[in-house]
Amino acid sequence: MKDHQIKLRTAVFEDIPAIVEMYRGTVHSVNAADYTPAQIRVWADGAVNYPRWEKAIKEQYFVLAEIDTTPGLKSDPSLKKEGSKIIAGFSSIAKDGYLDFMYVSKDYQRCGVASMLLNEIERKAAEQRNPEIYSHVSKTARGFFLKMGYEHKEDIHDLYKGELFVNALMVKKLN
Protein backbone atom coordinates (compact mmCIF):
# COMPACT_ATOMS: atom_id res chain seq x y z
CA MET A 1 0.00 0.00 0.00
CA LYS A 2 2.88 2.40 0.69
CA ASP A 3 3.66 2.56 -3.04
CA HIS A 4 0.06 3.44 -3.94
CA GLN A 5 -1.70 6.77 -3.56
CA ILE A 6 -5.33 6.94 -2.44
CA LYS A 7 -7.53 9.40 -4.30
CA LEU A 8 -11.15 10.24 -3.65
CA ARG A 9 -13.77 10.85 -6.32
CA THR A 10 -17.53 10.78 -6.55
CA ALA A 11 -19.12 7.55 -7.73
CA VAL A 12 -20.95 7.14 -11.03
CA PHE A 13 -23.36 4.42 -12.16
CA GLU A 14 -20.59 2.66 -14.12
CA ASP A 15 -18.83 1.99 -10.78
CA ILE A 16 -21.65 -0.19 -9.46
CA PRO A 17 -20.29 -3.60 -10.56
CA ALA A 18 -16.92 -2.87 -8.89
CA ILE A 19 -18.68 -1.50 -5.78
CA VAL A 20 -20.80 -4.67 -5.52
CA GLU A 21 -17.76 -6.91 -5.92
CA MET A 22 -15.76 -5.02 -3.29
CA TYR A 23 -18.73 -4.91 -0.89
CA ARG A 24 -19.36 -8.66 -1.16
CA GLY A 25 -15.68 -9.50 -0.70
CA THR A 26 -15.46 -7.31 2.39
CA VAL A 27 -18.59 -8.75 3.98
CA HIS A 28 -17.41 -12.34 3.35
CA SER A 29 -13.88 -11.70 4.65
CA VAL A 30 -13.93 -8.90 7.22
CA ASN A 31 -17.43 -9.10 8.70
CA ALA A 32 -17.37 -12.90 8.91
CA ALA A 33 -15.55 -12.67 12.25
CA ASP A 34 -18.57 -10.98 13.87
CA TYR A 35 -21.56 -12.60 12.15
CA THR A 36 -22.96 -16.07 11.49
CA PRO A 37 -22.62 -17.70 8.06
CA ALA A 38 -26.38 -17.20 7.50
CA GLN A 39 -26.12 -13.48 8.32
CA ILE A 40 -23.10 -13.10 6.03
CA ARG A 41 -24.94 -14.86 3.20
CA VAL A 42 -28.03 -12.60 3.28
CA TRP A 43 -25.92 -9.48 3.88
CA ALA A 44 -23.61 -10.18 0.92
CA ASP A 45 -26.50 -11.27 -1.33
CA GLY A 46 -28.23 -7.96 -0.60
CA ALA A 47 -25.46 -6.19 -2.50
CA VAL A 48 -26.88 -7.31 -5.83
CA ASN A 49 -29.57 -4.62 -5.69
CA TYR A 50 -28.58 -2.28 -8.51
CA PRO A 51 -31.57 0.09 -8.07
CA ARG A 52 -30.48 0.65 -4.46
CA TRP A 53 -26.94 1.58 -5.57
CA GLU A 54 -28.25 3.83 -8.35
CA LYS A 55 -30.51 5.63 -5.89
CA ALA A 56 -27.66 6.14 -3.40
CA ILE A 57 -25.31 7.46 -6.10
CA LYS A 58 -28.00 9.79 -7.45
CA GLU A 59 -29.39 11.11 -4.15
CA GLN A 60 -26.41 11.03 -1.76
CA TYR A 61 -22.89 12.31 -1.72
CA PHE A 62 -21.23 8.99 -2.64
CA VAL A 63 -17.44 8.94 -2.65
CA LEU A 64 -14.94 6.26 -3.68
CA ALA A 65 -11.38 5.78 -2.47
CA GLU A 66 -9.32 4.57 -5.41
CA ILE A 67 -5.81 3.27 -5.60
CA ASP A 68 -3.87 3.46 -8.84
CA THR A 69 -1.85 0.26 -9.15
CA THR A 70 -0.17 1.04 -12.46
CA PRO A 71 3.42 -0.24 -12.29
CA GLY A 72 5.92 2.57 -12.63
CA LEU A 73 3.32 5.29 -12.09
CA LYS A 74 5.26 6.80 -9.23
CA SER A 75 8.42 7.14 -11.28
CA ASP A 76 6.78 7.92 -14.64
CA PRO A 77 3.16 9.19 -14.71
CA SER A 78 3.11 8.83 -18.52
CA LEU A 79 2.98 5.04 -18.03
CA LYS A 80 -0.54 5.23 -16.60
CA LYS A 81 -2.90 2.81 -18.35
CA GLU A 82 -6.67 2.65 -18.36
CA GLY A 83 -8.26 0.19 -15.91
CA SER A 84 -5.44 0.22 -13.37
CA LYS A 85 -7.52 1.64 -10.53
CA ILE A 86 -8.89 -0.41 -7.63
CA ILE A 87 -11.74 0.65 -5.36
CA ALA A 88 -10.25 0.50 -1.87
CA GLY A 89 -13.40 1.74 -0.18
CA PHE A 90 -16.53 3.85 -0.43
CA SER A 91 -18.82 5.91 1.72
CA SER A 92 -21.98 7.98 1.34
CA ILE A 93 -23.97 10.54 3.25
CA ALA A 94 -27.56 11.64 2.72
CA LYS A 95 -28.65 15.26 2.79
CA ASP A 96 -30.00 14.84 6.35
CA GLY A 97 -26.63 13.65 7.73
CA TYR A 98 -27.30 9.90 7.60
CA LEU A 99 -24.03 8.08 6.87
CA ASP A 100 -25.42 5.27 4.74
CA PHE A 101 -22.33 3.38 3.54
CA MET A 102 -18.80 2.98 4.88
CA TYR A 103 -16.93 -0.01 3.49
CA VAL A 104 -13.24 -0.67 3.02
CA SER A 105 -11.94 -3.44 0.80
CA LYS A 106 -10.72 -6.58 2.53
CA ASP A 107 -7.37 -5.90 0.85
CA TYR A 108 -6.95 -2.38 2.28
CA GLN A 109 -7.99 -2.72 5.92
CA ARG A 110 -5.99 -0.62 8.41
CA CYS A 111 -4.33 1.44 5.67
CA GLY A 112 -6.04 4.77 6.39
CA VAL A 113 -8.81 4.36 3.80
CA ALA A 114 -11.70 4.51 6.29
CA SER A 115 -10.24 7.56 8.05
CA MET A 116 -9.80 9.35 4.72
CA LEU A 117 -13.36 8.52 3.67
CA LEU A 118 -14.82 9.54 7.02
CA ASN A 119 -12.94 12.85 6.98
CA GLU A 120 -14.44 13.58 3.56
CA ILE A 121 -17.94 12.60 4.72
CA GLU A 122 -17.60 14.87 7.77
CA ARG A 123 -16.40 17.71 5.51
CA LYS A 124 -19.47 17.21 3.30
CA ALA A 125 -21.78 17.08 6.34
CA ALA A 126 -20.40 20.43 7.51
CA GLU A 127 -20.89 21.84 4.00
CA GLN A 128 -24.50 20.56 4.09
CA ARG A 129 -24.86 22.26 7.50
CA ASN A 130 -25.87 18.99 9.18
CA PRO A 131 -25.89 19.42 12.99
CA GLU A 132 -24.81 15.79 13.34
CA ILE A 133 -23.91 12.64 11.46
CA TYR A 134 -25.72 9.45 12.40
CA SER A 135 -25.39 5.90 11.18
CA HIS A 136 -26.44 2.30 11.86
CA VAL A 137 -23.05 0.67 12.34
CA SER A 138 -22.14 -3.02 12.26
CA LYS A 139 -20.42 -4.82 15.14
CA THR A 140 -17.29 -4.89 12.99
CA ALA A 141 -17.17 -1.11 12.49
CA ARG A 142 -18.33 0.02 15.93
CA GLY A 143 -14.83 0.30 17.43
CA PHE A 144 -13.64 2.44 14.51
CA PHE A 145 -16.52 4.88 14.94
CA LEU A 146 -15.98 5.10 18.70
CA LYS A 147 -12.30 5.88 18.05
CA MET A 148 -13.33 8.61 15.59
CA GLY A 149 -15.46 10.43 18.16
CA TYR A 150 -18.88 8.91 17.52
CA GLU A 151 -21.16 8.11 20.44
CA HIS A 152 -23.17 4.90 20.76
CA LYS A 153 -26.80 5.93 21.35
CA GLU A 154 -28.62 2.60 21.22
CA ASP A 155 -28.73 -0.81 19.58
CA ILE A 156 -30.99 -1.19 16.56
CA HIS A 157 -32.52 -4.62 15.89
CA ASP A 158 -33.13 -5.18 12.19
CA LEU A 159 -34.69 -8.32 10.74
CA TYR A 160 -33.39 -8.72 7.19
CA LYS A 161 -34.38 -11.71 5.05
CA GLY A 162 -35.06 -13.79 8.16
CA GLU A 163 -31.80 -12.90 9.95
CA LEU A 164 -31.57 -10.61 12.97
CA PHE A 165 -28.84 -7.96 12.83
CA VAL A 166 -27.98 -5.80 15.83
CA ASN A 167 -26.44 -2.54 14.68
CA ALA A 168 -25.33 0.38 16.80
CA LEU A 169 -26.86 3.81 16.28
CA MET A 170 -23.76 6.01 16.30
CA VAL A 171 -23.91 9.81 16.35
CA LYS A 172 -21.35 12.58 16.11
CA LYS A 173 -22.34 16.17 16.80
CA LEU A 174 -20.76 18.67 14.45
CA ASN A 175 -19.69 22.19 15.40
C-alpha positions as CSV (number, residue, x, y, z in Angstrom):
1,M,0.0,0.0,0.0
2,K,2.9,2.4,0.7
3,D,3.7,2.6,-3.0
4,H,0.1,3.4,-3.9
5,Q,-1.7,6.8,-3.6
6,I,-5.3,6.9,-2.4
7,K,-7.5,9.4,-4.3
8,L,-11.1,10.2,-3.7
9,R,-13.8,10.9,-6.3
10,T,-17.5,10.8,-6.6
11,A,-19.1,7.5,-7.7
12,V,-21.0,7.1,-11.0
13,F,-23.4,4.4,-12.2
14,E,-20.6,2.7,-14.1
15,D,-18.8,2.0,-10.8
16,I,-21.7,-0.2,-9.5
17,P,-20.3,-3.6,-10.6
18,A,-16.9,-2.9,-8.9
19,I,-18.7,-1.5,-5.8
20,V,-20.8,-4.7,-5.5
21,E,-17.8,-6.9,-5.9
22,M,-15.8,-5.0,-3.3
23,Y,-18.7,-4.9,-0.9
24,R,-19.4,-8.7,-1.2
25,G,-15.7,-9.5,-0.7
26,T,-15.5,-7.3,2.4
27,V,-18.6,-8.8,4.0
28,H,-17.4,-12.3,3.3
29,S,-13.9,-11.7,4.7
30,V,-13.9,-8.9,7.2
31,N,-17.4,-9.1,8.7
32,A,-17.4,-12.9,8.9
33,A,-15.6,-12.7,12.3
34,D,-18.6,-11.0,13.9
35,Y,-21.6,-12.6,12.2
36,T,-23.0,-16.1,11.5
37,P,-22.6,-17.7,8.1
38,A,-26.4,-17.2,7.5
39,Q,-26.1,-13.5,8.3
40,I,-23.1,-13.1,6.0
41,R,-24.9,-14.9,3.2
42,V,-28.0,-12.6,3.3
43,W,-25.9,-9.5,3.9
44,A,-23.6,-10.2,0.9
45,D,-26.5,-11.3,-1.3
46,G,-28.2,-8.0,-0.6
47,A,-25.5,-6.2,-2.5
48,V,-26.9,-7.3,-5.8
49,N,-29.6,-4.6,-5.7
50,Y,-28.6,-2.3,-8.5
51,P,-31.6,0.1,-8.1
52,R,-30.5,0.7,-4.5
53,W,-26.9,1.6,-5.6
54,E,-28.3,3.8,-8.4
55,K,-30.5,5.6,-5.9
56,A,-27.7,6.1,-3.4
57,I,-25.3,7.5,-6.1
58,K,-28.0,9.8,-7.5
59,E,-29.4,11.1,-4.1
60,Q,-26.4,11.0,-1.8
61,Y,-22.9,12.3,-1.7
62,F,-21.2,9.0,-2.6
63,V,-17.4,8.9,-2.6
64,L,-14.9,6.3,-3.7
65,A,-11.4,5.8,-2.5
66,E,-9.3,4.6,-5.4
67,I,-5.8,3.3,-5.6
68,D,-3.9,3.5,-8.8
69,T,-1.8,0.3,-9.2
70,T,-0.2,1.0,-12.5
71,P,3.4,-0.2,-12.3
72,G,5.9,2.6,-12.6
73,L,3.3,5.3,-12.1
74,K,5.3,6.8,-9.2
75,S,8.4,7.1,-11.3
76,D,6.8,7.9,-14.6
77,P,3.2,9.2,-14.7
78,S,3.1,8.8,-18.5
79,L,3.0,5.0,-18.0
80,K,-0.5,5.2,-16.6
81,K,-2.9,2.8,-18.3
82,E,-6.7,2.6,-18.4
83,G,-8.3,0.2,-15.9
84,S,-5.4,0.2,-13.4
85,K,-7.5,1.6,-10.5
86,I,-8.9,-0.4,-7.6
87,I,-11.7,0.7,-5.4
88,A,-10.3,0.5,-1.9
89,G,-13.4,1.7,-0.2
90,F,-16.5,3.9,-0.4
91,S,-18.8,5.9,1.7
92,S,-22.0,8.0,1.3
93,I,-24.0,10.5,3.3
94,A,-27.6,11.6,2.7
95,K,-28.6,15.3,2.8
96,D,-30.0,14.8,6.4
97,G,-26.6,13.7,7.7
98,Y,-27.3,9.9,7.6
99,L,-24.0,8.1,6.9
100,D,-25.4,5.3,4.7
101,F,-22.3,3.4,3.5
102,M,-18.8,3.0,4.9
103,Y,-16.9,0.0,3.5
104,V,-13.2,-0.7,3.0
105,S,-11.9,-3.4,0.8
106,K,-10.7,-6.6,2.5
107,D,-7.4,-5.9,0.8
108,Y,-6.9,-2.4,2.3
109,Q,-8.0,-2.7,5.9
110,R,-6.0,-0.6,8.4
111,C,-4.3,1.4,5.7
112,G,-6.0,4.8,6.4
113,V,-8.8,4.4,3.8
114,A,-11.7,4.5,6.3
115,S,-10.2,7.6,8.0
116,M,-9.8,9.4,4.7
117,L,-13.4,8.5,3.7
118,L,-14.8,9.5,7.0
119,N,-12.9,12.9,7.0
120,E,-14.4,13.6,3.6
121,I,-17.9,12.6,4.7
122,E,-17.6,14.9,7.8
123,R,-16.4,17.7,5.5
124,K,-19.5,17.2,3.3
125,A,-21.8,17.1,6.3
126,A,-20.4,20.4,7.5
127,E,-20.9,21.8,4.0
128,Q,-24.5,20.6,4.1
129,R,-24.9,22.3,7.5
130,N,-25.9,19.0,9.2
131,P,-25.9,19.4,13.0
132,E,-24.8,15.8,13.3
133,I,-23.9,12.6,11.5
134,Y,-25.7,9.5,12.4
135,S,-25.4,5.9,11.2
136,H,-26.4,2.3,11.9
137,V,-23.1,0.7,12.3
138,S,-22.1,-3.0,12.3
139,K,-20.4,-4.8,15.1
140,T,-17.3,-4.9,13.0
141,A,-17.2,-1.1,12.5
142,R,-18.3,0.0,15.9
143,G,-14.8,0.3,17.4
144,F,-13.6,2.4,14.5
145,F,-16.5,4.9,14.9
146,L,-16.0,5.1,18.7
147,K,-12.3,5.9,18.1
148,M,-13.3,8.6,15.6
149,G,-15.5,10.4,18.2
150,Y,-18.9,8.9,17.5
151,E,-21.2,8.1,20.4
152,H,-23.2,4.9,20.8
153,K,-26.8,5.9,21.4
154,E,-28.6,2.6,21.2
155,D,-28.7,-0.8,19.6
156,I,-31.0,-1.2,16.6
157,H,-32.5,-4.6,15.9
158,D,-33.1,-5.2,12.2
159,L,-34.7,-8.3,10.7
160,Y,-33.4,-8.7,7.2
161,K,-34.4,-11.7,5.0
162,G,-35.1,-13.8,8.2
163,E,-31.8,-12.9,9.9
164,L,-31.6,-10.6,13.0
165,F,-28.8,-8.0,12.8
166,V,-28.0,-5.8,15.8
167,N,-26.4,-2.5,14.7
168,A,-25.3,0.4,16.8
169,L,-26.9,3.8,16.3
170,M,-23.8,6.0,16.3
171,V,-23.9,9.8,16.4
172,K,-21.4,12.6,16.1
173,K,-22.3,16.2,16.8
174,L,-20.8,18.7,14.5
175,N,-19.7,22.2,15.4
